[in-house]
């Protein structure tokens, strides 16, 4: 097993994950308008979104992420007061990942924060395909789409399993009281 190496584009924020293998987490391409809005907010559309407007996301337990350098550069935004927490490195606007609340053991790591060579070393599972294709910038053909039912079933199973195992703590994004480590900027889009 191998760890994923994490780094922002300028190298200020660095980290690693717990050991990964082909059964760890879920890899998807998300075309939703919120992921697109996050990339636009960061002015990183060209680095984050593919031609369909999708962001590659790797969903893993929240406690698996360790930031080893640049904690002071971590920032957060939300598209609305109840929206997901969207974490990024403010030094270079590299998106880090998306989380729900502190008690939900989930982070969707964004591909641009993951060192590509470590993906091969960790032998991650294949990408399941595109989701939320109604927001895609161009037609996503059925053979490229992930099965919504299969992906949601896998995510729910993982969340329950990870919650039972207590994999929401420790978290570099939420303190022991369940509050985000930095005050999120709320856009109210």
Secondary structure, 3 states (H helix, E strand, C coil): CEEEEEECCCCCCEEEEEEECCCCCEEEEECCHHHHHHHHHCCCHHHHECCCCCEEEEEECHHHEEEEECHHHEEEEECCCCCCEEEEECCCCEEEEEECCCCCCCEEEEHHHECHHHHHHHCCCCCCCEECHHHCCCCCCHHHECCHHHHHHHHHHHHHHHHHCCCCCCCCCECCCCCECCCCEECCC
